[in-house]
Amino acid sequence: MKRLQITLNDELYSWLTKEIKEMRFGSYSHAINYALKRLQEEIEKEKAMK
């Protein structure tokens, strides 16, 4: 795994913090990895349909 620093807008940060507190995600890293994986799958699916 690679380590990096990111910047989130206030709205996304607040939402993400709430989701972590509600135990949907274990950490910020978990949530961001999950979201990017879903985006990757969606983009690859769109490319396959072309």
SEFIZA-3560 file (N, C-alpha, C; in Angstrom, 3 decimals):
REM SEFIZA-3560
<numar><xx>0.840</xx><yy>-1.189</yy><zz>0.000</zz><atom>N</atom></numar>
<numar><xx>0.000</xx><yy>0.000</yy><zz>0.000</zz><atom>CA</atom></numar>
<numar><xx>0.879</xx><yy>1.244</yy><zz>0.000</zz><atom>C</atom></numar>
<numar><xx>0.366</xx><yy>2.258</yy><zz>-0.628</zz><atom>N</atom></numar>
<numar><xx>1.047</xx><yy>3.558</yy><zz>-0.658</zz><atom>CA</atom></numar>
<numar><xx>0.358</xx><yy>4.497</yy><zz>0.310</zz><atom>C</atom></numar>
<numar><xx>1.119</xx><yy>5.376</yy><zz>0.871</zz><atom>N</atom></numar>
<numar><xx>0.597</xx><yy>6.350</yy><zz>1.814</zz><atom>CA</atom></numar>
<numar><xx>0.599</xx><yy>7.720</yy><zz>1.142</zz><atom>C</atom></numar>
<numar><xx>-0.509</xx><yy>8.471</yy><zz>1.278</zz><atom>N</atom></numar>
<numar><xx>-0.565</xx><yy>9.812</yy><zz>0.711</zz><atom>CA</atom></numar>
<numar><xx>-1.453</xx><yy>10.710</yy><zz>1.544</zz><atom>C</atom></numar>
<numar><xx>-1.378</xx><yy>11.966</yy><zz>1.251</zz><atom>N</atom></numar>
<numar><xx>-2.177</xx><yy>12.964</yy><zz>1.964</zz><atom>CA</atom></numar>
<numar><xx>-3.206</xx><yy>13.521</yy><zz>0.991</zz><atom>C</atom></numar>
<numar><xx>-4.448</xx><yy>13.705</yy><zz>1.451</zz><atom>N</atom></numar>
<numar><xx>-5.500</xx><yy>14.238</yy><zz>0.580</zz><atom>CA</atom></numar>
<numar><xx>-6.183</xx><yy>15.422</yy><zz>1.257</zz><atom>C</atom></numar>
<numar><xx>-6.917</xx><yy>16.156</yy><zz>0.470</zz><atom>N</atom></numar>
<numar><xx>-7.730</xx><yy>17.259</yy><zz>0.968</zz><atom>CA</atom></numar>
<numar><xx>-9.163</xx><yy>16.996</yy><zz>0.541</zz><atom>C</atom></numar>
<numar><xx>-10.096</xx><yy>17.108</yy><zz>1.488</zz><atom>N</atom></numar>
<numar><xx>-11.523</xx><yy>16.922</yy><zz>1.213</zz><atom>CA</atom></numar>
<numar><xx>-12.256</xx><yy>18.227</yy><zz>1.465</zz><atom>C</atom></numar>
<numar><xx>-13.329</xx><yy>18.446</yy><zz>0.711</zz><atom>N</atom></numar>
<numar><xx>-14.134</xx><yy>19.620</yy><zz>1.029</zz><atom>CA</atom></numar>
<numar><xx>-14.872</xx><yy>19.359</yy><zz>2.344</zz><atom>C</atom></numar>
<numar><xx>-15.315</xx><yy>20.416</yy><zz>2.977</zz><atom>N</atom></numar>
<numar><xx>-15.920</xx><yy>20.322</yy><zz>4.311</zz><atom>CA</atom></numar>
<numar><xx>-17.129</xx><yy>19.394</yy><zz>4.348</zz><atom>C</atom></numar>
<numar><xx>-17.956</xx><yy>19.451</yy><zz>3.316</zz><atom>N</atom></numar>
<numar><xx>-19.158</xx><yy>18.625</yy><zz>3.283</zz><atom>CA</atom></numar>
<numar><xx>-18.808</xx><yy>17.135</yy><zz>3.252</zz><atom>C</atom></numar>
<numar><xx>-17.869</xx><yy>16.750</yy><zz>2.388</zz><atom>N</atom></numar>
<numar><xx>-17.463</xx><yy>15.342</yy><zz>2.319</zz><atom>CA</atom></numar>
<numar><xx>-16.789</xx><yy>14.893</yy><zz>3.614</zz><atom>C</atom></numar>
<numar><xx>-15.973</xx><yy>15.745</yy><zz>4.187</zz><atom>N</atom></numar>
<numar><xx>-15.290</xx><yy>15.398</yy><zz>5.432</zz><atom>CA</atom></numar>
<numar><xx>-16.310</xx><yy>15.159</yy><zz>6.552</zz><atom>C</atom></numar>
<numar><xx>-17.294</xx><yy>16.030</yy><zz>6.670</zz><atom>N</atom></numar>
<numar><xx>-18.322</xx><yy>15.871</yy><zz>7.702</zz><atom>CA</atom></numar>
<numar><xx>-19.115</xx><yy>14.591</yy><zz>7.500</zz><atom>C</atom></numar>
<numar><xx>-19.501</xx><yy>14.320</yy><zz>6.254</zz><atom>N</atom></numar>
<numar><xx>-20.252</xx><yy>13.112</yy><zz>5.962</zz><atom>CA</atom></numar>
<numar><xx>-19.422</xx><yy>11.872</yy><zz>6.279</zz><atom>C</atom></numar>
<numar><xx>-18.174</xx><yy>11.890</yy><zz>5.867</zz><atom>N</atom></numar>
<numar><xx>-17.293</xx><yy>10.750</yy><zz>6.094</zz><atom>CA</atom></numar>
<numar><xx>-17.071</xx><yy>10.504</yy><zz>7.580</zz><atom>C</atom></numar>
<numar><xx>-16.880</xx><yy>11.557</yy><zz>8.338</zz><atom>N</atom></numar>
<numar><xx>-16.704</xx><yy>11.440</yy><zz>9.785</zz><atom>CA</atom></numar>
<numar><xx>-17.936</xx><yy>10.813</yy><zz>10.425</zz><atom>C</atom></numar>
<numar><xx>-19.121</xx><yy>11.252</yy><zz>9.985</zz><atom>N</atom></numar>
<numar><xx>-20.373</xx><yy>10.691</yy><zz>10.501</zz><atom>CA</atom></numar>
<numar><xx>-20.476</xx><yy>9.205</yy><zz>10.177</zz><atom>C</atom></numar>
<numar><xx>-20.136</xx><yy>8.829</yy><zz>8.973</zz><atom>N</atom></numar>
<numar><xx>-20.206</xx><yy>7.420</yy><zz>8.571</zz><atom>CA</atom></numar>
<numar><xx>-19.231</xx><yy>6.564</yy><zz>9.372</zz><atom>C</atom></numar>
<numar><xx>-18.077</xx><yy>7.081</yy><zz>9.678</zz><atom>N</atom></numar>
<numar><xx>-17.103</xx><yy>6.345</yy><zz>10.495</zz><atom>CA</atom></numar>
<numar><xx>-17.632</xx><yy>6.187</yy><zz>11.917</zz><atom>C</atom></numar>
<numar><xx>-18.204</xx><yy>7.239</yy><zz>12.468</zz><atom>N</atom></numar>
<numar><xx>-18.763</xx><yy>7.161</yy><zz>13.821</zz><atom>CA</atom></numar>
<numar><xx>-19.906</xx><yy>6.164</yy><zz>13.895</zz><atom>C</atom></numar>
<numar><xx>-20.669</xx><yy>6.036</yy><zz>12.793</zz><atom>N</atom></numar>
<numar><xx>-21.786</xx><yy>5.085</yy><zz>12.738</zz><atom>CA</atom></numar>
<numar><xx>-21.316</xx><yy>3.685</yy><zz>12.362</zz><atom>C</atom></numar>
<numar><xx>-20.007</xx><yy>3.500</yy><zz>12.258</zz><atom>N</atom></numar>
<numar><xx>-19.375</xx><yy>2.203</yy><zz>12.012</zz><atom>CA</atom></numar>
<numar><xx>-19.602</xx><yy>1.649</yy><zz>10.599</zz><atom>C</atom></numar>
<numar><xx>-19.968</xx><yy>2.497</yy><zz>9.653</zz><atom>N</atom></numar>
<numar><xx>-20.068</xx><yy>2.020</yy><zz>8.267</zz><atom>CA</atom></numar>
<numar><xx>-18.679</xx><yy>1.734</yy><zz>7.715</zz><atom>C</atom></numar>
<numar><xx>-17.715</xx><yy>2.560</yy><zz>8.095</zz><atom>N</atom></numar>
<numar><xx>-16.323</xx><yy>2.384</yy><zz>7.682</zz><atom>CA</atom></numar>
<numar><xx>-15.449</xx><yy>2.379</yy><zz>8.931</zz><atom>C</atom></numar>
<numar><xx>-14.350</xx><yy>1.653</yy><zz>8.856</zz><atom>N</atom></numar>
<numar><xx>-13.458</xx><yy>1.553</yy><zz>10.000</zz><atom>CA</atom></numar>
<numar><xx>-12.508</xx><yy>2.727</yy><zz>10.138</zz><atom>C</atom></numar>
<numar><xx>-12.285</xx><yy>3.428</yy><zz>9.035</zz><atom>N</atom></numar>
<numar><xx>-11.348</xx><yy>4.545</yy><zz>9.046</zz><atom>CA</atom></numar>
<numar><xx>-11.546</xx><yy>5.376</yy><zz>7.787</zz><atom>C</atom></numar>
<numar><xx>-10.864</xx><yy>6.514</yy><zz>7.737</zz><atom>N</atom></numar>
<numar><xx>-10.909</xx><yy>7.341</yy><zz>6.527</zz><atom>CA</atom></numar>
<numar><xx>-10.307</xx><yy>6.567</yy><zz>5.356</zz><atom>C</atom></numar>
<numar><xx>-9.206</xx><yy>5.870</yy><zz>5.600</zz><atom>N</atom></numar>
<numar><xx>-8.567</xx><yy>5.089</yy><zz>4.537</zz><atom>CA</atom></numar>
<numar><xx>-9.507</xx><yy>4.014</yy><zz>3.995</zz><atom>C</atom></numar>
<numar><xx>-10.197</xx><yy>3.335</yy><zz>4.891</zz><atom>N</atom></numar>
<numar><xx>-11.141</xx><yy>2.302</yy><zz>4.466</zz><atom>CA</atom></numar>
<numar><xx>-12.211</xx><yy>2.916</yy><zz>3.569</zz><atom>C</atom></numar>
<numar><xx>-12.782</xx><yy>4.021</yy><zz>3.980</zz><atom>N</atom></numar>
<numar><xx>-13.855</xx><yy>4.661</yy><zz>3.216</zz><atom>CA</atom></numar>
<numar><xx>-13.372</xx><yy>5.133</yy><zz>1.849</zz><atom>C</atom></numar>
<numar><xx>-12.211</xx><yy>5.723</yy><zz>1.803</zz><atom>N</atom></numar>
<numar><xx>-11.686</xx><yy>6.250</yy><zz>0.537</zz><atom>CA</atom></numar>
<numar><xx>-11.312</xx><yy>5.111</yy><zz>-0.403</zz><atom>C</atom></numar>
<numar><xx>-10.698</xx><yy>4.056</yy><zz>0.122</zz><atom>N</atom></numar>
<numar><xx>-10.386</xx><yy>2.892</yy><zz>-0.708</zz><atom>CA</atom></numar>
<numar><xx>-11.657</xx><yy>2.269</yy><zz>-1.261</zz><atom>C</atom></numar>
<numar><xx>-12.684</xx><yy>2.158</yy><zz>-0.433</zz><atom>N</atom></numar>
<numar><xx>-13.966</xx><yy>1.604</yy><zz>-0.857</zz><atom>CA</atom></numar>
<numar><xx>-14.566</xx><yy>2.447</yy><zz>-1.989</zz><atom>C</atom></numar>
<numar><xx>-14.591</xx><yy>3.748</yy><zz>-1.794</zz><atom>N</atom></numar>
<numar><xx>-15.193</xx><yy>4.638</yy><zz>-2.789</zz><atom>CA</atom></numar>
<numar><xx>-14.433</xx><yy>4.601</yy><zz>-4.108</zz><atom>C</atom></numar>
<numar><xx>-13.123</xx><yy>4.606</yy><zz>-4.046</zz><atom>N</atom></numar>
<numar><xx>-12.330</xx><yy>4.585</yy><zz>-5.273</zz><atom>CA</atom></numar>
<numar><xx>-12.453</xx><yy>3.245</yy><zz>-5.995</zz><atom>C</atom></numar>
<numar><xx>-12.555</xx><yy>2.170</yy><zz>-5.247</zz><atom>N</atom></numar>
<numar><xx>-12.737</xx><yy>0.855</yy><zz>-5.873</zz><atom>CA</atom></numar>
<numar><xx>-14.071</xx><yy>0.801</yy><zz>-6.609</zz><atom>C</atom></numar>
<numar><xx>-15.112</xx><yy>1.326</yy><zz>-5.986</zz><atom>N</atom></numar>
<numar><xx>-16.436</xx><yy>1.360</yy><zz>-6.638</zz><atom>CA</atom></numar>
<numar><xx>-16.390</xx><yy>2.219</yy><zz>-7.905</zz><atom>C</atom></numar>
<numar><xx>-15.714</xx><yy>3.369</yy><zz>-7.843</zz><atom>N</atom></numar>
<numar><xx>-15.581</xx><yy>4.240</yy><zz>-9.004</zz><atom>CA</atom></numar>
<numar><xx>-14.805</xx><yy>3.536</yy><zz>-10.114</zz><atom>C</atom></numar>
<numar><xx>-13.728</xx><yy>2.866</yy><zz>-9.753</zz><atom>N</atom></numar>
<numar><xx>-12.937</xx><yy>2.121</yy><zz>-10.732</zz><atom>CA</atom></numar>
<numar><xx>-13.808</xx><yy>1.076</yy><zz>-11.435</zz><atom>C</atom></numar>
<numar><xx>-14.576</xx><yy>0.320</yy><zz>-10.676</zz><atom>N</atom></numar>
<numar><xx>-15.443</xx><yy>-0.708</yy><zz>-11.257</zz><atom>CA</atom></numar>
<numar><xx>-16.476</xx><yy>-0.096</yy><zz>-12.194</zz><atom>C</atom></numar>
<numar><xx>-17.040</xx><yy>1.042</yy><zz>-11.791</zz><atom>N</atom></numar>
<numar><xx>-18.039</xx><yy>1.715</yy><zz>-12.628</zz><atom>CA</atom></numar>
<numar><xx>-17.435</xx><yy>2.195</yy><zz>-13.946</zz><atom>C</atom></numar>
<numar><xx>-16.259</xx><yy>2.798</yy><zz>-13.878</zz><atom>N</atom></numar>
<numar><xx>-15.596</xx><yy>3.291</yy><zz>-15.091</zz><atom>CA</atom></numar>
<numar><xx>-15.230</xx><yy>2.133</yy><zz>-16.018</zz><atom>C</atom></numar>
<numar><xx>-14.693</xx><yy>1.050</yy><zz>-15.455</zz><atom>N</atom></numar>
<numar><xx>-14.334</xx><yy>-0.096</yy><zz>-16.276</zz><atom>CA</atom></numar>
<numar><xx>-15.564</xx><yy>-0.740</yy><zz>-16.911</zz><atom>C</atom></numar>
<numar><xx>-16.675</xx><yy>-0.755</yy><zz>-16.192</zz><atom>N</atom></numar>
<numar><xx>-17.910</xx><yy>-1.298</yy><zz>-16.748</zz><atom>CA</atom></numar>
<numar><xx>-18.398</xx><yy>-0.432</yy><zz>-17.920</zz><atom>C</atom></numar>
<numar><xx>-18.313</xx><yy>0.884</yy><zz>-17.772</zz><atom>N</atom></numar>
<numar><xx>-18.712</xx><yy>1.794</yy><zz>-18.848</zz><atom>CA</atom></numar>
<numar><xx>-17.829</xx><yy>1.602</yy><zz>-20.078</zz><atom>C</atom></numar>
<numar><xx>-16.531</xx><yy>1.443</yy><zz>-19.859</zz><atom>N</atom></numar>
<numar><xx>-15.610</xx><yy>1.239</yy><zz>-20.985</zz><atom>CA</atom></numar>
<numar><xx>-15.916</xx><yy>-0.056</yy><zz>-21.722</zz><atom>C</atom></numar>
<numar><xx>-16.264</xx><yy>-1.089</yy><zz>-20.974</zz><atom>N</atom></numar>
<numar><xx>-16.564</xx><yy>-2.391</yy><zz>-21.585</zz><atom>CA</atom></numar>
<numar><xx>-17.829</xx><yy>-2.338</yy><zz>-22.438</zz><atom>C</atom></numar>
<numar><xx>-18.724</xx><yy>-1.423</yy><zz>-22.109</zz><atom>N</atom></numar>
<numar><xx>-19.987</xx><yy>-1.322</yy><zz>-22.845</zz><atom>CA</atom></numar>
<numar><xx>-19.823</xx><yy>-0.587</yy><zz>-24.176</zz><atom>C</atom></numar>
<numar><xx>-18.725</xx><yy>0.084</yy><zz>-24.365</zz><atom>N</atom></numar>
<numar><xx>-18.508</xx><yy>0.866</yy><zz>-25.597</zz><atom>CA</atom></numar>
<numar><xx>-18.038</xx><yy>0.013</yy><zz>-26.730</zz><atom>C</atom></numar>
//
